[in-house]
C-alpha cells in the first residue's frame, strides 16, 4: 500500500486495500486517513471499529469527528484500551456506539526475570524515544543519575524515535560507558528475552492508554517504576504491591526507588511476583484479549454482508469534513491535499510545474483539471526528455527551478515514484513543503 503522500490519497489507498481483502470488519486503529476511509468502506457493508489508545487530544478529536460528528463519517463501534477511557467516552460522547474494553494483550512466558548473585541490577526503558508523551529526556536524566549513584546498577534503553540522536549524545557524554547504553528497537521476538534479563522498568509518561511495553515487562516479572497517569494506571498497577510510584519532577525519585529494590531483594521478589500475576489476574493476556476482540467483532459484523463490487473513491473527489477547532489533535497529522491548494494557486496566478512525466504525473494533471492553473509544464530529471512535449506541455530540466529561470517562485507538484530523491533537492533549493511543493 503506497501511503504518506497526502491525506486524500492515503484515504484512496486504504480503501483499495480494504476492497482487495474483502473485509467484513475494518479497524483504522490510530491512522487518521483510515478513519476517513471508514466512511466509504462502511457504505460497502463493512463494519468499522475505532480504537481509543490514550487521552491525548488526538483521540478527543477522533470522538468529536467520527463518533459525535456528521453521521456520514460515524464509526460502527469503538474499542478503548483502558477503564478510564471507557468512562471518559461514556461521559463525553452523545452517541452510544457499541464499545469494548480492549487493552493490548501480552504473552505471559514460563520463565520470569531473576536476580542472580554477582550480576548487575538492570533497569530498562522500552518505548518510543520522543519528548511528547514519553518525556524521554527526563527518563534519560533519571537513568544517568541512578546508574551514576550505584556501581551495581546498569540501564538499557530500547526504542527509536525523533529524539534518538539527542538520547545517544547524552548517553555518550555521561561517562558511564557500557553501564548505560542504547540497544535500538525491539522486534516482537526479542521483547521477552530483553524483559527476562531486566529487573525494573522506568516509565515517566505524561499520558498513556494502557502501555503495552509496561504489560510486557510486568508479564516477565519486571518491577515498574512509574509516574502515575490518568489512563491505564488503575487497570493493573497498585502502588507498593506490584510497582513503585515516583514523581517525574523529583530528580532523585527514580534513584531512590531503584536503590530500594537493589538493597532489599525480598521486596523486589515480592513486587516481581505480584507484577507478573497482575497481568493474568486482570485478564490482560494475549489469549484473553484476542477472545474479547473476536466476540466484539462478531457482534459488529454487518448481517447482510458487503457489496460485491464496492465503488472506490478517487483522491481528488474526496471532500473531507472540516477539522475540529482544537488545533492540537488530528490537525497535527492531517496533511490535506491539492483540492484547496489548487483553488489558492488559481487565485494567486502562481506558476505551476508538475515534476514527473510518467503515468502518475499525467493522471494527476488530467484529474485535477489544470486548465484554470497557470500550468508552465513538466519537470523531468531525464535530460533526454528536455525540450520535448507531453500532452501538449513542454518538458524542462530541474535546473529551471534551481536557477530561478522559471520567474516568480513556482509551485511544484511532485508526481514521481522517485519523490524521496526529488524532495531533498527542492528543500536544498529553498522550497518549503506545502508552501512551495506537494508530493502527490
C-alpha positions as CSV (number, residue, x, y, z in Angstrom):
1,X,0.0,0.0,0.0
2,X,1.5,3.3,-1.1
3,X,1.0,5.7,1.8
4,X,2.4,9.0,3.0
5,X,1.6,11.4,0.2
6,X,-1.4,13.4,1.3
7,X,-4.5,12.6,3.3
8,X,-7.0,12.1,0.5
9,X,-4.5,10.0,-1.5
10,X,-4.0,7.8,1.6
11,X,-7.7,7.5,2.0
12,X,-7.9,6.2,-1.6
13,X,-5.1,3.8,-0.9
14,X,-6.7,2.4,2.3
15,X,-10.0,1.9,0.5
16,X,-8.2,-0.1,-2.2
17,X,-6.5,-2.2,0.4
18,X,-9.8,-3.0,2.3
19,X,-11.5,-3.8,-1.0
20,X,-8.7,-6.1,-2.0
21,X,-9.0,-8.4,1.0
22,X,-12.9,-8.4,1.0
23,X,-13.0,-7.4,4.7
24,X,-16.1,-7.9,6.9
25,X,-14.8,-5.6,9.6
26,X,-12.2,-2.8,9.4
27,X,-10.3,-1.1,12.2
28,X,-8.4,2.2,11.4
29,X,-6.5,1.8,14.7
30,X,-4.6,5.1,15.1
31,X,-4.2,6.1,11.4
32,X,-6.2,9.2,10.5
33,X,-6.6,8.6,6.8
34,X,-8.0,5.2,7.7
35,X,-10.7,6.9,9.8
36,X,-11.7,9.0,6.9
37,X,-11.7,5.8,4.7
38,X,-14.2,4.3,7.1
39,X,-17.0,6.4,5.6
40,X,-16.6,4.6,2.2
41,X,-16.0,1.1,3.5
42,X,-19.0,1.3,5.8
43,X,-21.1,2.1,2.7
44,X,-19.9,-1.2,1.3
45,X,-21.4,-3.1,4.3
46,X,-18.1,-3.3,6.2
47,X,-18.3,-2.7,10.0
48,X,-15.8,0.0,11.2
49,X,-14.2,-0.2,14.6
50,X,-12.2,2.7,16.0
51,X,-9.7,2.3,18.8
52,X,-9.0,4.9,21.6
53,X,-5.4,4.4,22.6
54,X,-5.0,7.3,25.1
55,X,-6.4,10.5,26.5
56,X,-4.3,12.5,24.0
57,X,-6.2,15.4,22.3
58,X,-5.9,13.4,19.1
59,X,-8.4,10.9,20.4
60,X,-10.7,13.7,21.7
61,X,-10.9,14.8,18.1
62,X,-11.5,11.3,16.9
63,X,-14.5,11.1,19.2
64,X,-15.7,14.6,18.1
65,X,-15.4,13.8,14.4
66,X,-16.1,10.1,14.0
67,X,-18.4,9.3,16.8
68,X,-20.3,12.5,17.7
69,X,-20.0,14.3,14.4
70,X,-21.7,14.0,11.0
71,X,-23.3,10.6,10.8
72,X,-21.9,10.0,7.4
73,X,-18.4,9.8,9.0
74,X,-19.5,7.8,12.0
75,X,-17.9,4.6,13.1
76,X,-19.8,1.3,13.7
77,X,-18.2,0.8,17.1
78,X,-15.2,1.6,19.2
79,X,-12.7,-0.1,21.4
80,X,-11.0,1.5,24.4
81,X,-7.7,0.3,25.9
82,X,-8.3,1.3,29.5
83,X,-11.1,1.6,32.0
84,X,-10.5,5.4,32.3
85,X,-11.0,5.8,28.5
86,X,-14.3,3.8,28.7
87,X,-15.6,6.1,31.5
88,X,-14.4,9.2,29.7
89,X,-16.1,8.1,26.4
90,X,-19.3,7.4,28.2
91,X,-19.4,10.9,29.7
92,X,-18.0,12.8,26.7
93,X,-19.9,11.3,23.9
94,X,-23.5,12.0,22.9
95,X,-23.8,8.8,20.8
96,X,-24.0,5.4,22.3
97,X,-21.9,3.4,19.9
98,X,-21.1,-0.3,20.8
99,X,-18.0,-0.1,22.9
100,X,-15.5,-2.8,24.1
101,X,-12.8,-2.7,26.7
102,X,-9.8,-4.0,24.8
103,X,-6.3,-3.5,26.1
104,X,-3.4,-4.9,24.0
105,X,-2.8,-8.3,25.5
106,X,0.6,-9.7,26.1
107,X,2.0,-13.3,26.4
108,X,3.0,-14.5,29.9
109,X,6.1,-16.6,29.4
110,X,7.0,-19.6,31.6
111,X,10.4,-18.0,32.6
112,X,10.4,-14.8,34.6
113,X,13.1,-12.3,35.5
114,X,15.6,-13.5,38.2
115,X,18.1,-11.9,40.5
116,X,21.5,-13.7,40.0
117,X,24.2,-13.3,42.6
118,X,27.0,-11.0,41.4
119,X,25.0,-9.8,38.4
120,X,24.1,-6.1,37.9
121,X,20.6,-4.9,38.7
122,X,19.3,-3.9,35.3
123,X,16.8,-1.1,34.7
124,X,15.3,-0.7,31.3
125,X,13.2,1.8,29.3
126,X,11.2,0.4,26.4
127,X,9.2,2.6,24.1
128,X,9.4,5.5,21.6
129,X,12.3,7.9,22.0
130,X,10.2,11.1,21.9
131,X,9.6,14.1,24.1
132,X,5.9,14.4,23.6
133,X,4.1,11.9,25.8
134,X,7.2,9.8,26.7
135,X,9.3,12.7,28.2
136,X,12.4,10.8,27.1
137,X,15.0,13.4,28.1
138,X,13.6,13.3,31.6
139,X,13.8,9.5,31.6
140,X,17.4,9.5,30.4
141,X,18.4,12.1,33.0
142,X,16.9,9.9,35.8
143,X,18.8,6.9,34.4
144,X,22.1,8.8,34.3
145,X,21.6,9.9,37.9
146,X,20.6,6.4,39.1
147,X,23.4,4.4,37.3
148,X,25.9,7.0,38.4
149,X,24.9,6.6,42.1
150,X,25.4,2.8,42.3
151,X,28.1,0.7,40.7
152,X,25.8,-2.4,40.8
153,X,23.1,-0.8,38.6
154,X,23.1,-0.7,34.8
155,X,20.5,0.6,32.4
156,X,19.4,-0.2,28.8
157,X,17.3,2.0,26.6
158,X,15.2,0.2,24.0
159,X,13.4,2.0,21.2
160,X,13.7,4.6,18.5
161,X,12.2,7.9,17.6
162,X,12.7,11.6,16.8
163,X,14.8,12.2,19.9
164,X,17.1,9.2,19.3
165,X,20.1,11.4,18.4
166,X,19.7,13.6,21.5
167,X,19.5,10.5,23.7
168,X,22.6,9.0,22.0
169,X,24.5,12.1,22.7
170,X,23.5,12.2,26.4
171,X,24.4,8.5,26.7
172,X,27.8,9.0,25.0
173,X,28.7,12.1,27.1
174,X,27.6,11.0,30.5
175,X,30.8,8.9,31.1
176,X,29.1,5.7,32.3
177,X,30.3,3.6,29.4
178,X,28.5,0.2,28.9
179,X,26.6,0.6,32.1
180,X,24.2,2.9,30.3
181,X,23.6,2.0,26.7
182,X,21.1,2.2,23.9
183,X,20.0,-1.1,22.3
184,X,17.7,0.0,19.5
185,X,14.1,-1.0,18.9
186,X,12.9,-4.5,19.9
187,X,11.2,-6.7,17.3
188,X,8.4,-8.9,18.7
189,X,10.6,-12.0,19.0
190,X,13.2,-10.0,21.1
191,X,10.8,-8.5,23.7
192,X,10.7,-11.5,26.0
193,X,14.4,-12.0,26.1
194,X,15.0,-8.3,26.8
195,X,12.5,-8.2,29.6
196,X,13.5,-11.5,31.2
197,X,17.0,-10.1,31.6
198,X,15.8,-6.9,33.3
199,X,14.7,-6.2,36.9
200,X,13.0,-2.9,36.8
201,X,11.4,-0.7,34.1
202,X,11.1,3.1,34.2
203,X,8.1,4.9,32.6
204,X,7.5,8.6,33.2
205,X,4.9,9.3,30.5
206,X,2.8,12.4,30.5
207,X,-0.1,10.2,29.4
208,X,-0.8,6.7,28.3
209,X,-3.7,4.4,27.3
210,X,-2.5,1.2,28.9
211,X,1.1,0.8,27.9
212,X,1.9,-2.4,26.1
213,X,5.6,-2.2,26.9
214,X,4.6,-1.9,30.6
215,X,2.5,-5.0,30.3
216,X,5.2,-6.9,28.5
217,X,7.6,-6.1,31.3
218,X,5.2,-7.0,34.1
219,X,4.4,-10.3,32.4
220,X,8.1,-11.2,32.8
221,X,8.2,-10.1,36.4
222,X,10.0,-6.8,35.8
223,X,9.0,-4.3,38.5
224,X,7.6,-1.0,37.2
225,X,8.9,2.3,38.4
226,X,6.3,4.6,37.1
227,X,4.7,8.1,37.2
228,X,1.0,8.0,37.7
229,X,-1.2,8.6,34.7
230,X,-5.0,9.2,34.4
231,X,-5.5,6.4,31.9
232,X,-4.3,2.8,32.4
233,X,-2.8,3.1,35.9
234,X,-5.8,1.8,37.8
235,X,-6.3,-1.1,35.4
236,X,-3.3,-3.0,36.5
237,X,-0.9,-1.0,38.8
238,X,-1.2,-0.9,42.6
239,X,1.4,1.2,44.4
240,X,3.7,-0.7,46.8
241,X,2.1,-4.0,45.7
242,X,3.2,-4.6,42.1
243,X,5.0,-1.3,41.3
244,X,6.8,1.7,42.8
245,X,5.3,5.1,42.0
246,X,7.6,8.2,41.6
247,X,7.2,11.9,40.8
248,X,8.9,12.6,37.5
249,X,9.7,16.2,38.6
250,X,11.6,14.9,41.6
251,X,15.1,14.4,40.1
252,X,16.1,11.9,42.8
253,X,12.9,9.8,42.8
254,X,14.0,7.0,40.4
255,X,17.3,6.7,42.1
256,X,15.7,6.2,45.5
257,X,13.2,3.7,44.1
258,X,15.9,1.7,42.3
259,X,18.2,1.6,45.3
260,X,15.2,0.4,47.5
261,X,14.9,-2.6,45.2
262,X,18.6,-3.2,45.0
263,X,19.1,-3.1,48.7
264,X,16.0,-5.3,49.6
265,X,15.9,-8.4,47.3
266,X,12.9,-9.7,49.2
267,X,10.9,-6.6,48.3
268,X,12.0,-6.9,44.7
269,X,10.9,-10.6,44.6
270,X,7.5,-9.8,46.1
271,X,6.8,-6.9,43.7
272,X,8.1,-9.0,40.8
273,X,5.8,-11.9,41.6
274,X,2.8,-9.6,42.0
275,X,3.5,-7.7,38.8
276,X,3.6,-11.0,36.9
277,X,0.4,-12.3,38.4
278,X,-1.4,-9.0,37.8
279,X,-1.4,-9.5,34.0
280,X,-3.3,-12.7,34.3
281,X,-5.5,-11.5,37.2
282,X,-6.6,-8.5,35.1
283,X,-7.3,-10.8,32.1
284,X,-4.7,-9.0,30.0
285,X,-3.1,-12.0,28.4
286,X,-2.9,-12.3,24.6
287,X,-5.4,-15.2,24.7
288,X,-8.0,-13.3,26.8
289,X,-7.7,-10.1,24.7
290,X,-7.9,-12.0,21.4
291,X,-11.1,-13.8,22.6
292,X,-12.6,-10.5,23.7
293,X,-11.9,-8.9,20.2
294,X,-13.4,-11.9,18.4
295,X,-16.6,-11.7,20.4
296,X,-16.9,-7.9,19.7
297,X,-16.1,-8.2,16.0
298,X,-18.6,-11.0,15.6
299,X,-21.3,-8.8,17.2
300,X,-20.4,-5.8,15.0
301,X,-20.2,-7.5,11.6
302,X,-22.9,-6.4,9.2
303,X,-25.5,-9.2,9.0
304,X,-26.5,-8.5,5.3
305,X,-22.9,-8.8,4.1
306,X,-20.7,-6.5,2.0
307,X,-21.2,-5.2,-1.6
308,X,-19.8,-7.5,-4.2
309,X,-18.3,-4.6,-6.2
310,X,-17.5,-1.6,-4.0
311,X,-17.1,1.8,-5.5
312,X,-13.6,3.2,-4.8
313,X,-13.3,6.9,-4.1
314,X,-10.7,9.0,-6.1
315,X,-8.4,11.2,-4.1
316,X,-9.4,14.4,-5.9
317,X,-13.1,13.7,-5.5
318,X,-12.9,13.2,-1.7
319,X,-14.2,16.2,0.3
320,X,-13.1,15.8,3.9
321,X,-15.1,17.2,6.9
322,X,-13.9,20.4,8.5
323,X,-11.1,20.0,11.1
324,X,-12.0,20.4,14.7
325,X,-11.2,23.7,16.4
326,X,-8.8,22.3,19.0
327,X,-5.7,22.5,16.7
328,X,-3.8,20.2,19.0
329,X,-5.4,16.9,17.9
330,X,-5.8,15.5,14.4
331,X,-4.9,18.8,12.8
332,X,-1.3,18.0,13.6
333,X,-1.3,15.0,11.2
334,X,-3.9,15.9,8.7
335,X,-1.9,16.6,5.5
336,X,-4.8,17.5,3.2
337,X,-4.0,17.5,-0.5
338,X,-4.4,19.7,-3.5
339,X,-8.1,20.5,-3.7
340,X,-8.0,23.7,-1.6
341,X,-4.4,24.3,-2.6
342,X,-5.3,24.3,-6.3
343,X,-8.0,27.0,-5.6
344,X,-5.4,29.1,-3.9
345,X,-2.9,28.7,-6.7
346,X,-5.6,29.8,-9.2
347,X,-6.3,32.9,-7.1
348,X,-2.6,33.7,-6.9
349,X,-2.0,33.0,-10.6
350,X,1.2,31.4,-9.4
351,X,3.2,29.4,-12.0
352,X,2.9,25.6,-11.5
353,X,5.0,22.7,-12.6
354,X,4.5,19.0,-12.4
355,X,7.6,17.0,-11.7
356,X,7.3,13.6,-13.3
357,X,6.1,12.9,-16.9
358,X,5.1,9.3,-16.2
359,X,1.6,7.9,-15.8
360,X,1.3,9.3,-12.3
361,X,2.1,12.8,-13.4
362,X,-0.2,12.7,-16.4
363,X,-3.0,11.2,-14.4
364,X,-2.7,14.0,-11.8
365,X,-2.9,16.7,-14.5
366,X,-5.9,15.0,-16.0
367,X,-7.7,14.5,-12.7
368,X,-7.1,18.0,-11.2
369,X,-8.2,19.9,-14.3
370,X,-5.2,22.2,-14.6
371,X,-6.9,24.3,-17.1
372,X,-7.5,27.1,-14.5
373,X,-4.0,26.9,-13.2
374,X,-1.0,28.8,-14.6
375,X,0.5,25.4,-15.7
376,X,4.0,26.1,-17.1
377,X,4.7,22.5,-18.0
378,X,6.7,19.5,-16.8
379,X,9.9,18.9,-14.9
380,X,11.8,15.7,-15.5
381,X,15.2,14.5,-14.3
382,X,15.8,12.6,-17.6
383,X,17.7,15.1,-19.7
384,X,16.7,13.2,-22.9
385,X,13.1,14.5,-22.4
386,X,14.2,18.2,-22.0
387,X,12.6,20.2,-24.8
388,X,10.0,17.5,-25.7
389,X,6.3,17.9,-25.2
390,X,4.0,15.7,-23.2
391,X,0.2,16.1,-23.6
392,X,0.9,19.5,-25.3
393,X,3.1,20.9,-22.5
394,X,6.8,21.4,-22.6
395,X,9.3,19.3,-20.5
396,X,12.1,21.2,-18.8
397,X,15.0,20.0,-16.6
398,X,15.2,20.6,-12.8
399,X,17.7,23.4,-13.3
400,X,14.9,25.8,-14.2
401,X,13.8,25.5,-10.6
402,X,17.3,25.6,-9.1
403,X,18.4,28.7,-11.1
404,X,15.2,30.7,-10.8
405,X,14.7,30.8,-14.6
406,X,11.1,29.9,-14.0
407,X,10.5,33.5,-13.0
408,X,8.2,34.1,-10.0
409,X,8.6,31.3,-7.3
410,X,6.7,28.4,-8.9
411,X,4.7,25.7,-7.1
412,X,5.8,22.1,-7.8
413,X,3.5,19.1,-7.7
414,X,5.9,16.1,-7.3
415,X,4.2,13.2,-9.1
416,X,7.0,10.7,-9.4
417,X,7.9,7.3,-7.9
418,X,11.3,8.9,-7.2
419,X,9.8,11.6,-4.9
420,X,12.0,10.6,-2.0
421,X,15.0,11.6,-4.1
422,X,13.4,14.7,-5.6
423,X,12.2,16.3,-2.3
424,X,15.7,16.8,-0.8
425,X,16.7,18.7,-4.0
426,X,13.7,21.0,-3.7
427,X,14.5,21.7,0.0
428,X,18.1,22.4,-0.8
429,X,16.9,25.0,-3.4
430,X,14.8,26.8,-0.7
431,X,11.4,25.2,-1.5
432,X,9.2,24.6,1.5
433,X,6.7,21.6,1.8
434,X,3.1,22.6,1.2
435,X,4.0,26.3,0.6
436,X,6.2,25.6,-2.5
437,X,5.7,21.9,-3.3
438,X,3.5,18.9,-2.6
439,X,4.1,15.2,-3.2
440,X,1.0,13.8,-5.0
